[in-house]
Amino acid sequence: MARMTKHRDLPQKICPCCHRPFRWRKKWARIWEEVRYCSEKCRRSRAEGRRDAAGR
């Protein structure tokens, strides 16, 4: 039987938008290196912030 991985043993990153730590999720297994934001809300708010700074 396979061993369960403890939550504390999973890889972790810091979200550049909210500055909170977030951990690896199974749905991100193939793209973990590309994941930057902890949630869709952070990803969207970061994109909106760039548009506002550009004066659009």
C-alpha positions as a Markdown table, in Angstrom:
| # | Residue | x | y | z |
|---|---|---|---|---|
| 1 | Met | 0.0 | 0.0 | 0.0 |
| 2 | Ala | 1.2 | 3.5 | -0.8 |
| 3 | Arg | 2.1 | 5.9 | 2.0 |
| 4 | Met | 0.2 | 9.1 | 2.4 |
| 5 | Thr | 2.1 | 12.3 | 2.0 |
| 6 | Lys | 1.7 | 14.7 | 4.9 |
| 7 | His | 0.4 | 18.2 | 4.0 |
| 8 | Arg | 3.5 | 19.8 | 5.7 |
| 9 | Asp | 5.8 | 17.8 | 3.4 |
| 10 | Leu | 4.4 | 19.1 | 0.1 |
| 11 | Pro | 6.3 | 21.8 | -1.9 |
| 12 | Gln | 5.3 | 25.4 | -1.1 |
| 13 | Lys | 5.4 | 28.8 | -2.9 |
| 14 | Ile | 4.6 | 32.4 | -2.0 |
| 15 | Cys | 1.8 | 34.1 | -4.0 |
| 16 | Pro | 3.2 | 37.4 | -5.5 |
| 17 | Cys | -0.2 | 39.0 | -5.2 |
| 18 | Cys | -1.4 | 38.3 | -1.6 |
| 19 | His | 2.0 | 37.2 | -0.2 |
| 20 | Arg | 0.6 | 34.1 | 1.4 |
| 21 | Pro | 2.1 | 30.7 | 1.2 |
| 22 | Phe | 0.3 | 28.0 | -0.8 |
| 23 | Arg | 1.1 | 24.3 | -1.3 |
| 24 | Trp | 1.3 | 21.9 | -4.2 |
| 25 | Arg | -2.1 | 20.5 | -5.4 |
| 26 | Lys | -2.6 | 17.3 | -7.4 |
| 27 | Lys | -4.2 | 19.2 | -10.3 |
| 28 | Trp | -0.9 | 21.3 | -10.6 |
| 29 | Ala | 1.3 | 18.1 | -10.8 |
| 30 | Arg | 2.3 | 18.6 | -14.4 |
| 31 | Ile | 2.6 | 22.4 | -14.3 |
| 32 | Trp | 3.9 | 23.1 | -10.8 |
| 33 | Glu | 6.9 | 25.1 | -12.2 |
| 34 | Glu | 4.5 | 27.4 | -14.1 |
| 35 | Val | 2.1 | 28.0 | -11.2 |
| 36 | Arg | 2.6 | 31.6 | -9.8 |
| 37 | Tyr | -0.6 | 32.5 | -8.0 |
| 38 | Cys | -2.5 | 30.7 | -5.2 |
| 39 | Ser | -5.9 | 31.3 | -6.7 |
| 40 | Glu | -7.8 | 32.5 | -9.8 |
| 41 | Lys | -8.8 | 35.6 | -7.8 |
| 42 | Cys | -5.1 | 36.6 | -7.3 |
| 43 | Arg | -4.3 | 35.8 | -10.9 |
| 44 | Arg | -7.1 | 38.1 | -12.1 |
| 45 | Ser | -6.4 | 40.9 | -9.7 |
| 46 | Arg | -2.7 | 41.0 | -10.6 |
| 47 | Ala | -3.6 | 41.2 | -14.3 |
| 48 | Glu | -6.1 | 44.1 | -13.6 |
| 49 | Gly | -3.4 | 45.9 | -11.6 |
| 50 | Arg | -1.0 | 45.8 | -14.6 |
| 51 | Arg | -3.7 | 47.2 | -16.9 |
| 52 | Asp | -4.4 | 50.1 | -14.5 |
| 53 | Ala | -0.7 | 50.9 | -14.2 |
| 54 | Ala | -0.4 | 51.0 | -18.0 |
| 55 | Gly | -3.1 | 53.7 | -18.1 |
| 56 | Arg | -5.7 | 51.7 | -20.0 |
